[in-house]
Amino acid sequence: MQFYFTCQISYDKYLYYYKGYADKIEVRDITGQYLHVNAKYFKPYLTRNGINGQFRLLVDAKGNFISLDKV
């Protein structure tokens, strides 16, 4: 299964996740479904401005993570 969503998180807010205060980022996909994605998967997309962009999340039939790609 695949889900598409936009994510905008400031650098400072991402540090909250990075430091372990929380581990899931809640996003809303283009169909309105809420998803909870482990923050560690966003780390490759972190810049000085935070995380900004459109993403595609791929999971298997059981909901296990396969990949997160910026599109």
mmJSON file of the N, C-alpha and C atoms, coordinates in Angstrom:
{"data_MODEL":{"atom_site":{
"group_PDB":["ATOM","ATOM","ATOM","ATOM","ATOM","ATOM","ATOM","ATOM","ATOM","ATOM","ATOM","ATOM","ATOM","ATOM","ATOM","ATOM","ATOM","ATOM","ATOM","ATOM","ATOM","ATOM","ATOM","ATOM","ATOM","ATOM","ATOM","ATOM","ATOM","ATOM","ATOM","ATOM","ATOM","ATOM","ATOM","ATOM","ATOM","ATOM","ATOM","ATOM","ATOM","ATOM","ATOM","ATOM","ATOM","ATOM","ATOM","ATOM","ATOM","ATOM","ATOM","ATOM","ATOM","ATOM","ATOM","ATOM","ATOM","ATOM","ATOM","ATOM","ATOM","ATOM","ATOM","ATOM","ATOM","ATOM","ATOM","ATOM","ATOM","ATOM","ATOM","ATOM","ATOM","ATOM","ATOM","ATOM","ATOM","ATOM","ATOM","ATOM","ATOM","ATOM","ATOM","ATOM","ATOM","ATOM","ATOM","ATOM","ATOM","ATOM","ATOM","ATOM","ATOM","ATOM","ATOM","ATOM","ATOM","ATOM","ATOM","ATOM","ATOM","ATOM","ATOM","ATOM","ATOM","ATOM","ATOM","ATOM","ATOM","ATOM","ATOM","ATOM","ATOM","ATOM","ATOM","ATOM","ATOM","ATOM","ATOM","ATOM","ATOM","ATOM","ATOM","ATOM","ATOM","ATOM","ATOM","ATOM","ATOM","ATOM","ATOM","ATOM","ATOM","ATOM","ATOM","ATOM","ATOM","ATOM","ATOM","ATOM","ATOM","ATOM","ATOM","ATOM","ATOM","ATOM","ATOM","ATOM","ATOM","ATOM","ATOM","ATOM","ATOM","ATOM","ATOM","ATOM","ATOM","ATOM","ATOM","ATOM","ATOM","ATOM","ATOM","ATOM","ATOM","ATOM","ATOM","ATOM","ATOM","ATOM","ATOM","ATOM","ATOM","ATOM","ATOM","ATOM","ATOM","ATOM","ATOM","ATOM","ATOM","ATOM","ATOM","ATOM","ATOM","ATOM","ATOM","ATOM","ATOM","ATOM","ATOM","ATOM","ATOM","ATOM","ATOM","ATOM","ATOM","ATOM","ATOM","ATOM","ATOM","ATOM","ATOM","ATOM","ATOM","ATOM","ATOM","ATOM","ATOM","ATOM","ATOM","ATOM","ATOM"],
"id":[1,2,3,4,5,6,7,8,9,10,11,12,13,14,15,16,17,18,19,20,21,22,23,24,25,26,27,28,29,30,31,32,33,34,35,36,37,38,39,40,41,42,43,44,45,46,47,48,49,50,51,52,53,54,55,56,57,58,59,60,61,62,63,64,65,66,67,68,69,70,71,72,73,74,75,76,77,78,79,80,81,82,83,84,85,86,87,88,89,90,91,92,93,94,95,96,97,98,99,100,101,102,103,104,105,106,107,108,109,110,111,112,113,114,115,116,117,118,119,120,121,122,123,124,125,126,127,128,129,130,131,132,133,134,135,136,137,138,139,140,141,142,143,144,145,146,147,148,149,150,151,152,153,154,155,156,157,158,159,160,161,162,163,164,165,166,167,168,169,170,171,172,173,174,175,176,177,178,179,180,181,182,183,184,185,186,187,188,189,190,191,192,193,194,195,196,197,198,199,200,201,202,203,204,205,206,207,208,209,210,211,212,213],
"type_symbol":["N","C","C","N","C","C","N","C","C","N","C","C","N","C","C","N","C","C","N","C","C","N","C","C","N","C","C","N","C","C","N","C","C","N","C","C","N","C","C","N","C","C","N","C","C","N","C","C","N","C","C","N","C","C","N","C","C","N","C","C","N","C","C","N","C","C","N","C","C","N","C","C","N","C","C","N","C","C","N","C","C","N","C","C","N","C","C","N","C","C","N","C","C","N","C","C","N","C","C","N","C","C","N","C","C","N","C","C","N","C","C","N","C","C","N","C","C","N","C","C","N","C","C","N","C","C","N","C","C","N","C","C","N","C","C","N","C","C","N","C","C","N","C","C","N","C","C","N","C","C","N","C","C","N","C","C","N","C","C","N","C","C","N","C","C","N","C","C","N","C","C","N","C","C","N","C","C","N","C","C","N","C","C","N","C","C","N","C","C","N","C","C","N","C","C","N","C","C","N","C","C","N","C","C","N","C","C","N","C","C","N","C","C"],
"label_atom_id":["N","CA","C","N","CA","C","N","CA","C","N","CA","C","N","CA","C","N","CA","C","N","CA","C","N","CA","C","N","CA","C","N","CA","C","N","CA","C","N","CA","C","N","CA","C","N","CA","C","N","CA","C","N","CA","C","N","CA","C","N","CA","C","N","CA","C","N","CA","C","N","CA","C","N","CA","C","N","CA","C","N","CA","C","N","CA","C","N","CA","C","N","CA","C","N","CA","C","N","CA","C","N","CA","C","N","CA","C","N","CA","C","N","CA","C","N","CA","C","N","CA","C","N","CA","C","N","CA","C","N","CA","C","N","CA","C","N","CA","C","N","CA","C","N","CA","C","N","CA","C","N","CA","C","N","CA","C","N","CA","C","N","CA","C","N","CA","C","N","CA","C","N","CA","C","N","CA","C","N","CA","C","N","CA","C","N","CA","C","N","CA","C","N","CA","C","N","CA","C","N","CA","C","N","CA","C","N","CA","C","N","CA","C","N","CA","C","N","CA","C","N","CA","C","N","CA","C","N","CA","C","N","CA","C","N","CA","C","N","CA","C","N","CA","C","N","CA","C"],
"label_alt_id":[null,null,null,null,null,null,null,null,null,null,null,null,null,null,null,null,null,null,null,null,null,null,null,null,null,null,null,null,null,null,null,null,null,null,null,null,null,null,null,null,null,null,null,null,null,null,null,null,null,null,null,null,null,null,null,null,null,null,null,null,null,null,null,null,null,null,null,null,null,null,null,null,null,null,null,null,null,null,null,null,null,null,null,null,null,null,null,null,null,null,null,null,null,null,null,null,null,null,null,null,null,null,null,null,null,null,null,null,null,null,null,null,null,null,null,null,null,null,null,null,null,null,null,null,null,null,null,null,null,null,null,null,null,null,null,null,null,null,null,null,null,null,null,null,null,null,null,null,null,null,null,null,null,null,null,null,null,null,null,null,null,null,null,null,null,null,null,null,null,null,null,null,null,null,null,null,null,null,null,null,null,null,null,null,null,null,null,null,null,null,null,null,null,null,null,null,null,null,null,null,null,null,null,null,null,null,null,null,null,null,null,null,null],
"label_comp_id":["MET","MET","MET","GLN","GLN","GLN","PHE","PHE","PHE","TYR","TYR","TYR","PHE","PHE","PHE","THR","THR","THR","CYS","CYS","CYS","GLN","GLN","GLN","ILE","ILE","ILE","SER","SER","SER","TYR","TYR","TYR","ASP","ASP","ASP","LYS","LYS","LYS","TYR","TYR","TYR","LEU","LEU","LEU","TYR","TYR","TYR","TYR","TYR","TYR","TYR","TYR","TYR","LYS","LYS","LYS","GLY","GLY","GLY","TYR","TYR","TYR","ALA","ALA","ALA","ASP","ASP","ASP","LYS","LYS","LYS","ILE","ILE","ILE","GLU","GLU","GLU","VAL","VAL","VAL","ARG","ARG","ARG","ASP","ASP","ASP","ILE","ILE","ILE","THR","THR","THR","GLY","GLY","GLY","GLN","GLN","GLN","TYR","TYR","TYR","LEU","LEU","LEU","HIS","HIS","HIS","VAL","VAL","VAL","ASN","ASN","ASN","ALA","ALA","ALA","LYS","LYS","LYS","TYR","TYR","TYR","PHE","PHE","PHE","LYS","LYS","LYS","PRO","PRO","PRO","TYR","TYR","TYR","LEU","LEU","LEU","THR","THR","THR","ARG","ARG","ARG","ASN","ASN","ASN","GLY","GLY","GLY","ILE","ILE","ILE","ASN","ASN","ASN","GLY","GLY","GLY","GLN","GLN","GLN","PHE","PHE","PHE","ARG","ARG","ARG","LEU","LEU","LEU","LEU","LEU","LEU","VAL","VAL","VAL","ASP","ASP","ASP","ALA","ALA","ALA","LYS","LYS","LYS","GLY","GLY","GLY","ASN","ASN","ASN","PHE","PHE","PHE","ILE","ILE","ILE","SER","SER","SER","LEU","LEU","LEU","ASP","ASP","ASP","LYS","LYS","LYS","VAL","VAL","VAL"],
"label_asym_id":["A","A","A","A","A","A","A","A","A","A","A","A","A","A","A","A","A","A","A","A","A","A","A","A","A","A","A","A","A","A","A","A","A","A","A","A","A","A","A","A","A","A","A","A","A","A","A","A","A","A","A","A","A","A","A","A","A","A","A","A","A","A","A","A","A","A","A","A","A","A","A","A","A","A","A","A","A","A","A","A","A","A","A","A","A","A","A","A","A","A","A","A","A","A","A","A","A","A","A","A","A","A","A","A","A","A","A","A","A","A","A","A","A","A","A","A","A","A","A","A","A","A","A","A","A","A","A","A","A","A","A","A","A","A","A","A","A","A","A","A","A","A","A","A","A","A","A","A","A","A","A","A","A","A","A","A","A","A","A","A","A","A","A","A","A","A","A","A","A","A","A","A","A","A","A","A","A","A","A","A","A","A","A","A","A","A","A","A","A","A","A","A","A","A","A","A","A","A","A","A","A","A","A","A","A","A","A","A","A","A","A","A","A"],
"label_entity_id":["1","1","1","1","1","1","1","1","1","1","1","1","1","1","1","1","1","1","1","1","1","1","1","1","1","1","1","1","1","1","1","1","1","1","1","1","1","1","1","1","1","1","1","1","1","1","1","1","1","1","1","1","1","1","1","1","1","1","1","1","1","1","1","1","1","1","1","1","1","1","1","1","1","1","1","1","1","1","1","1","1","1","1","1","1","1","1","1","1","1","1","1","1","1","1","1","1","1","1","1","1","1","1","1","1","1","1","1","1","1","1","1","1","1","1","1","1","1","1","1","1","1","1","1","1","1","1","1","1","1","1","1","1","1","1","1","1","1","1","1","1","1","1","1","1","1","1","1","1","1","1","1","1","1","1","1","1","1","1","1","1","1","1","1","1","1","1","1","1","1","1","1","1","1","1","1","1","1","1","1","1","1","1","1","1","1","1","1","1","1","1","1","1","1","1","1","1","1","1","1","1","1","1","1","1","1","1","1","1","1","1","1","1"],
"label_seq_id":[1,1,1,2,2,2,3,3,3,4,4,4,5,5,5,6,6,6,7,7,7,8,8,8,9,9,9,10,10,10,11,11,11,12,12,12,13,13,13,14,14,14,15,15,15,16,16,16,17,17,17,18,18,18,19,19,19,20,20,20,21,21,21,22,22,22,23,23,23,24,24,24,25,25,25,26,26,26,27,27,27,28,28,28,29,29,29,30,30,30,31,31,31,32,32,32,33,33,33,34,34,34,35,35,35,36,36,36,37,37,37,38,38,38,39,39,39,40,40,40,41,41,41,42,42,42,43,43,43,44,44,44,45,45,45,46,46,46,47,47,47,48,48,48,49,49,49,50,50,50,51,51,51,52,52,52,53,53,53,54,54,54,55,55,55,56,56,56,57,57,57,58,58,58,59,59,59,60,60,60,61,61,61,62,62,62,63,63,63,64,64,64,65,65,65,66,66,66,67,67,67,68,68,68,69,69,69,70,70,70,71,71,71],
"pdbx_PDB_ins_code":[null,null,null,null,null,null,null,null,null,null,null,null,null,null,null,null,null,null,null,null,null,null,null,null,null,null,null,null,null,null,null,null,null,null,null,null,null,null,null,null,null,null,null,null,null,null,null,null,null,null,null,null,null,null,null,null,null,null,null,null,null,null,null,null,null,null,null,null,null,null,null,null,null,null,null,null,null,null,null,null,null,null,null,null,null,null,null,null,null,null,null,null,null,null,null,null,null,null,null,null,null,null,null,null,null,null,null,null,null,null,null,null,null,null,null,null,null,null,null,null,null,null,null,null,null,null,null,null,null,null,null,null,null,null,null,null,null,null,null,null,null,null,null,null,null,null,null,null,null,null,null,null,null,null,null,null,null,null,null,null,null,null,null,null,null,null,null,null,null,null,null,null,null,null,null,null,null,null,null,null,null,null,null,null,null,null,null,null,null,null,null,null,null,null,null,null,null,null,null,null,null,null,null,null,null,null,null,null,null,null,null,null,null],
"Cartn_x":[0.843,0.0,0.889,0.365,1.117,0.223,0.844,0.145,0.945,0.255,0.887,0.447,1.398,1.076,2.122,1.746,2.648,3.069,4.338,4.851,5.659,5.348,6.093,6.364,7.608,8.021,9.272,9.262,10.434,11.605,12.794,13.99,13.888,13.468,13.363,12.332,11.22,10.2,10.713,11.456,11.986,12.962,13.72,14.646,13.906,12.677,11.836,11.69,11.471,11.373,12.746,13.75,15.103,15.656,15.327,15.817,15.032,14.006,13.282,12.073,11.659,10.474,9.202,9.238,8.144,8.781,8.143,8.771,7.923,6.667,5.794,5.373,5.388,4.892,3.537,2.534,1.197,1.065,0.682,0.457,-0.917,-1.424,-2.722,-2.486,-2.856,-2.611,-3.649,-3.478,-4.333,-5.788,-6.082,-7.47,-8.094,-7.309,-7.812,-7.509,-6.847,-6.51,-5.298,-5.384,-4.259,-3.317,-2.015,-0.975,0.003,0.582,1.621,2.906,3.843,5.08,6.236,7.072,8.228,9.11,9.46,10.229,11.59,12.156,13.492,13.506,12.376,12.327,12.423,12.18,12.258,13.667,14.544,15.877,16.645,16.607,17.352,16.867,15.683,15.089,15.174,15.872,16.011,17.035,16.647,17.549,17.534,18.263,18.253,16.864,16.058,14.693,13.692,14.147,13.259,12.969,11.763,11.329,10.149,10.294,9.246,9.136,7.914,7.726,6.602,6.477,5.485,6.204,5.562,6.183,5.256,5.886,5.151,5.653,4.734,5.034,4.564,5.459,5.102,5.135,4.061,3.987,3.495,3.811,3.326,1.879,1.326,-0.078,-0.37,0.665,0.489,0.735,1.063,1.328,2.759,3.656,5.071,5.753,6.621,7.339,8.169,8.087,8.969,9.881,9.284,10.108,9.331,10.092,9.55,10.372,9.718,10.407,9.808,10.675,10.211,9.863,8.687,8.246,8.084],
"Cartn_y":[-1.167,0.0,1.232,2.286,3.528,4.682,5.642,6.812,8.046,9.076,10.339,11.416,12.251,13.314,14.418,15.583,16.721,16.821,17.131,17.238,18.53,19.318,20.537,20.568,20.355,20.342,21.207,22.134,22.986,22.149,22.683,22.011,21.788,22.823,22.714,21.676,21.612,20.624,19.209,19.03,17.699,17.262,18.199,17.854,17.25,17.673,17.095,15.589,15.178,13.753,13.088,13.752,13.204,12.9,13.757,13.561,12.504,11.953,10.85,11.214,12.48,12.871,12.275,12.005,11.326,10.594,9.527,8.789,8.731,9.128,9.065,10.465,10.692,11.932,11.628,12.397,12.197,13.037,12.386,13.067,12.67,13.473,13.189,13.009,11.843,11.588,12.312,12.225,12.991,12.543,11.379,10.917,11.286,11.899,12.301,11.328,10.237,9.232,9.689,9.539,9.881,8.691,8.996,7.976,8.396,7.43,7.685,7.035,7.885,7.423,7.64,6.632,6.754,7.903,8.795,9.992,9.671,8.525,8.195,8.086,7.777,7.642,8.985,10.077,11.411,12.002,11.408,11.98,12.298,11.453,11.796,13.076,13.534,14.699,15.961,15.891,17.03,18.017,19.288,20.374,21.426,22.489,23.587,24.196,24.048,24.578,23.564,22.41,21.361,20.342,19.817,18.84,19.448,19.601,20.21,19.471,19.116,18.505,17.5,16.886,15.842,14.504,13.521,12.225,11.092,9.957,8.716,7.681,7.117,6.066,4.744,3.768,2.422,1.485,0.699,-0.318,-1.615,-2.736,-4.023,-4.246,-5.383,-5.689,-5.703,-5.927,-5.944,-4.573,-3.592,-2.248,-2.004,-2.932,-2.768,-1.846,-1.007,-0.026,-0.685,-0.102,-0.493,0.677,1.851,3.006,4.307,5.391,6.742,7.537,8.073,8.809,10.193,11.163,12.506,12.52,13.044,13.053,14.46],
"Cartn_z":[0.0,0.0,0.0,-0.568,-0.579,-0.154,0.508,1.02,0.628,0.198,-0.173,0.807,1.237,2.183,2.1,2.612,2.738,4.196,4.404,5.769,5.891,6.913,7.211,8.709,9.055,10.46,10.581,11.513,11.707,12.238,12.071,12.569,14.08,14.8,16.262,16.68,15.977,16.327,16.046,14.939,14.658,15.751,16.314,17.396,18.585,18.799,19.856,19.639,18.389,18.064,18.132,17.578,17.509,18.902,19.864,21.23,21.988,21.361,21.968,22.803,22.767,23.536,22.939,21.661,20.956,19.792,19.323,18.222,16.956,17.037,15.864,15.437,14.144,13.569,12.941,13.331,12.764,11.499,10.417,9.145,8.627,7.718,7.099,5.61,5.084,3.662,2.807,1.488,0.582,0.592,1.162,1.26,2.604,3.494,4.797,5.916,5.601,6.611,7.418,8.743,9.607,9.728,9.647,9.75,10.84,11.505,12.504,12.004,11.607,10.979,11.948,12.102,12.977,12.493,13.408,13.069,12.459,12.797,12.281,10.758,10.151,8.696,7.975,8.686,8.089,8.164,8.951,9.182,7.893,6.849,5.629,4.941,5.296,4.637,5.488,6.611,7.513,6.971,6.907,6.516,7.625,7.438,8.414,8.561,7.523,7.554,8.082,8.472,8.962,7.876,7.907,6.907,6.172,4.877,4.069,2.754,2.378,1.072,1.041,-0.116,-0.323,-0.296,0.33,0.547,0.137,-0.15,-0.408,0.589,1.35,2.31,1.732,1.677,1.234,2.432,2.579,3.625,3.006,3.66,3.156,3.604,3.26,3.56,5.059,5.875,7.331,7.959,7.129,7.636,8.043,7.721,8.056,7.058,7.567,6.764,5.668,4.462,3.361,3.014,2.724,2.377,2.531,2.655,2.668,1.674,0.666,-0.392,-0.547,-0.789,-1.112,-2.592,-2.911,-4.32,-4.834],
"occupancy":[1.0,1.0,1.0,1.0,1.0,1.0,1.0,1.0,1.0,1.0,1.0,1.0,1.0,1.0,1.0,1.0,1.0,1.0,1.0,1.0,1.0,1.0,1.0,1.0,1.0,1.0,1.0,1.0,1.0,1.0,1.0,1.0,1.0,1.0,1.0,1.0,1.0,1.0,1.0,1.0,1.0,1.0,1.0,1.0,1.0,1.0,1.0,1.0,1.0,1.0,1.0,1.0,1.0,1.0,1.0,1.0,1.0,1.0,1.0,1.0,1.0,1.0,1.0,1.0,1.0,1.0,1.0,1.0,1.0,1.0,1.0,1.0,1.0,1.0,1.0,1.0,1.0,1.0,1.0,1.0,1.0,1.0,1.0,1.0,1.0,1.0,1.0,1.0,1.0,1.0,1.0,1.0,1.0,1.0,1.0,1.0,1.0,1.0,1.0,1.0,1.0,1.0,1.0,1.0,1.0,1.0,1.0,1.0,1.0,1.0,1.0,1.0,1.0,1.0,1.0,1.0,1.0,1.0,1.0,1.0,1.0,1.0,1.0,1.0,1.0,1.0,1.0,1.0,1.0,1.0,1.0,1.0,1.0,1.0,1.0,1.0,1.0,1.0,1.0,1.0,1.0,1.0,1.0,1.0,1.0,1.0,1.0,1.0,1.0,1.0,1.0,1.0,1.0,1.0,1.0,1.0,1.0,1.0,1.0,1.0,1.0,1.0,1.0,1.0,1.0,1.0,1.0,1.0,1.0,1.0,1.0,1.0,1.0,1.0,1.0,1.0,1.0,1.0,1.0,1.0,1.0,1.0,1.0,1.0,1.0,1.0,1.0,1.0,1.0,1.0,1.0,1.0,1.0,1.0,1.0,1.0,1.0,1.0,1.0,1.0,1.0,1.0,1.0,1.0,1.0,1.0,1.0,1.0,1.0,1.0,1.0,1.0,1.0],
"B_iso_or_equiv":[0.0,0.0,0.0,0.0,0.0,0.0,0.0,0.0,0.0,0.0,0.0,0.0,0.0,0.0,0.0,0.0,0.0,0.0,0.0,0.0,0.0,0.0,0.0,0.0,0.0,0.0,0.0,0.0,0.0,0.0,0.0,0.0,0.0,0.0,0.0,0.0,0.0,0.0,0.0,0.0,0.0,0.0,0.0,0.0,0.0,0.0,0.0,0.0,0.0,0.0,0.0,0.0,0.0,0.0,0.0,0.0,0.0,0.0,0.0,0.0,0.0,0.0,0.0,0.0,0.0,0.0,0.0,0.0,0.0,0.0,0.0,0.0,0.0,0.0,0.0,0.0,0.0,0.0,0.0,0.0,0.0,0.0,0.0,0.0,0.0,0.0,0.0,0.0,0.0,0.0,0.0,0.0,0.0,0.0,0.0,0.0,0.0,0.0,0.0,0.0,0.0,0.0,0.0,0.0,0.0,0.0,0.0,0.0,0.0,0.0,0.0,0.0,0.0,0.0,0.0,0.0,0.0,0.0,0.0,0.0,0.0,0.0,0.0,0.0,0.0,0.0,0.0,0.0,0.0,0.0,0.0,0.0,0.0,0.0,0.0,0.0,0.0,0.0,0.0,0.0,0.0,0.0,0.0,0.0,0.0,0.0,0.0,0.0,0.0,0.0,0.0,0.0,0.0,0.0,0.0,0.0,0.0,0.0,0.0,0.0,0.0,0.0,0.0,0.0,0.0,0.0,0.0,0.0,0.0,0.0,0.0,0.0,0.0,0.0,0.0,0.0,0.0,0.0,0.0,0.0,0.0,0.0,0.0,0.0,0.0,0.0,0.0,0.0,0.0,0.0,0.0,0.0,0.0,0.0,0.0,0.0,0.0,0.0,0.0,0.0,0.0,0.0,0.0,0.0,0.0,0.0,0.0,0.0,0.0,0.0,0.0,0.0,0.0],
"pdbx_formal_charge":[null,null,null,null,null,null,null,null,null,null,null,null,null,null,null,null,null,null,null,null,null,null,null,null,null,null,null,null,null,null,null,null,null,null,null,null,null,null,null,null,null,null,null,null,null,null,null,null,null,null,null,null,null,null,null,null,null,null,null,null,null,null,null,null,null,null,null,null,null,null,null,null,null,null,null,null,null,null,null,null,null,null,null,null,null,null,null,null,null,null,null,null,null,null,null,null,null,null,null,null,null,null,null,null,null,null,null,null,null,null,null,null,null,null,null,null,null,null,null,null,null,null,null,null,null,null,null,null,null,null,null,null,null,null,null,null,null,null,null,null,null,null,null,null,null,null,null,null,null,null,null,null,null,null,null,null,null,null,null,null,null,null,null,null,null,null,null,null,null,null,null,null,null,null,null,null,null,null,null,null,null,null,null,null,null,null,null,null,null,null,null,null,null,null,null,null,null,null,null,null,null,null,null,null,null,null,null,null,null,null,null,null,null],
"auth_seq_id":[1,1,1,2,2,2,3,3,3,4,4,4,5,5,5,6,6,6,7,7,7,8,8,8,9,9,9,10,10,10,11,11,11,12,12,12,13,13,13,14,14,14,15,15,15,16,16,16,17,17,17,18,18,18,19,19,19,20,20,20,21,21,21,22,22,22,23,23,23,24,24,24,25,25,25,26,26,26,27,27,27,28,28,28,29,29,29,30,30,30,31,31,31,32,32,32,33,33,33,34,34,34,35,35,35,36,36,36,37,37,37,38,38,38,39,39,39,40,40,40,41,41,41,42,42,42,43,43,43,44,44,44,45,45,45,46,46,46,47,47,47,48,48,48,49,49,49,50,50,50,51,51,51,52,52,52,53,53,53,54,54,54,55,55,55,56,56,56,57,57,57,58,58,58,59,59,59,60,60,60,61,61,61,62,62,62,63,63,63,64,64,64,65,65,65,66,66,66,67,67,67,68,68,68,69,69,69,70,70,70,71,71,71],
"auth_comp_id":["MET","MET","MET","GLN","GLN","GLN","PHE","PHE","PHE","TYR","TYR","TYR","PHE","PHE","PHE","THR","THR","THR","CYS","CYS","CYS","GLN","GLN","GLN","ILE","ILE","ILE","SER","SER","SER","TYR","TYR","TYR","ASP","ASP","ASP","LYS","LYS","LYS","TYR","TYR","TYR","LEU","LEU","LEU","TYR","TYR","TYR","TYR","TYR","TYR","TYR","TYR","TYR","LYS","LYS","LYS","GLY","GLY","GLY","TYR","TYR","TYR","ALA","ALA","ALA","ASP","ASP","ASP","LYS","LYS","LYS","ILE","ILE","ILE","GLU","GLU","GLU","VAL","VAL","VAL","ARG","ARG","ARG","ASP","ASP","ASP","ILE","ILE","ILE","THR","THR","THR","GLY","GLY","GLY","GLN","GLN","GLN","TYR","TYR","TYR","LEU","LEU","LEU","HIS","HIS","HIS","VAL","VAL","VAL","ASN","ASN","ASN","ALA","ALA","ALA","LYS","LYS","LYS","TYR","TYR","TYR","PHE","PHE","PHE","LYS","LYS","LYS","PRO","PRO","PRO","TYR","TYR","TYR","LEU","LEU","LEU","THR","THR","THR","ARG","ARG","ARG","ASN","ASN","ASN","GLY","GLY","GLY","ILE","ILE","ILE","ASN","ASN","ASN","GLY","GLY","GLY","GLN","GLN","GLN","PHE","PHE","PHE","ARG","ARG","ARG","LEU","LEU","LEU","LEU","LEU","LEU","VAL","VAL","VAL","ASP","ASP","ASP","ALA","ALA","ALA","LYS","LYS","LYS","GLY","GLY","GLY","ASN","ASN","ASN","PHE","PHE","PHE","ILE","ILE","ILE","SER","SER","SER","LEU","LEU","LEU","ASP","ASP","ASP","LYS","LYS","LYS","VAL","VAL","VAL"],
"auth_asym_id":["A","A","A","A","A","A","A","A","A","A","A","A","A","A","A","A","A","A","A","A","A","A","A","A","A","A","A","A","A","A","A","A","A","A","A","A","A","A","A","A","A","A","A","A","A","A","A","A","A","A","A","A","A","A","A","A","A","A","A","A","A","A","A","A","A","A","A","A","A","A","A","A","A","A","A","A","A","A","A","A","A","A","A","A","A","A","A","A","A","A","A","A","A","A","A","A","A","A","A","A","A","A","A","A","A","A","A","A","A","A","A","A","A","A","A","A","A","A","A","A","A","A","A","A","A","A","A","A","A","A","A","A","A","A","A","A","A","A","A","A","A","A","A","A","A","A","A","A","A","A","A","A","A","A","A","A","A","A","A","A","A","A","A","A","A","A","A","A","A","A","A","A","A","A","A","A","A","A","A","A","A","A","A","A","A","A","A","A","A","A","A","A","A","A","A","A","A","A","A","A","A","A","A","A","A","A","A","A","A","A","A","A","A"],
"auth_atom_id":["N","CA","C","N","CA","C","N","CA","C","N","CA","C","N","CA","C","N","CA","C","N","CA","C","N","CA","C","N","CA","C","N","CA","C","N","CA","C","N","CA","C","N","CA","C","N","CA","C","N","CA","C","N","CA","C","N","CA","C","N","CA","C","N","CA","C","N","CA","C","N","CA","C","N","CA","C","N","CA","C","N","CA","C","N","CA","C","N","CA","C","N","CA","C","N","CA","C","N","CA","C","N","CA","C","N","CA","C","N","CA","C","N","CA","C","N","CA","C","N","CA","C","N","CA","C","N","CA","C","N","CA","C","N","CA","C","N","CA","C","N","CA","C","N","CA","C","N","CA","C","N","CA","C","N","CA","C","N","CA","C","N","CA","C","N","CA","C","N","CA","C","N","CA","C","N","CA","C","N","CA","C","N","CA","C","N","CA","C","N","CA","C","N","CA","C","N","CA","C","N","CA","C","N","CA","C","N","CA","C","N","CA","C","N","CA","C","N","CA","C","N","CA","C","N","CA","C","N","CA","C","N","CA","C","N","CA","C","N","CA","C","N","CA","C","N","CA","C"],
"pdbx_PDB_model_num":[1,1,1,1,1,1,1,1,1,1,1,1,1,1,1,1,1,1,1,1,1,1,1,1,1,1,1,1,1,1,1,1,1,1,1,1,1,1,1,1,1,1,1,1,1,1,1,1,1,1,1,1,1,1,1,1,1,1,1,1,1,1,1,1,1,1,1,1,1,1,1,1,1,1,1,1,1,1,1,1,1,1,1,1,1,1,1,1,1,1,1,1,1,1,1,1,1,1,1,1,1,1,1,1,1,1,1,1,1,1,1,1,1,1,1,1,1,1,1,1,1,1,1,1,1,1,1,1,1,1,1,1,1,1,1,1,1,1,1,1,1,1,1,1,1,1,1,1,1,1,1,1,1,1,1,1,1,1,1,1,1,1,1,1,1,1,1,1,1,1,1,1,1,1,1,1,1,1,1,1,1,1,1,1,1,1,1,1,1,1,1,1,1,1,1,1,1,1,1,1,1,1,1,1,1,1,1,1,1,1,1,1,1]
}}}
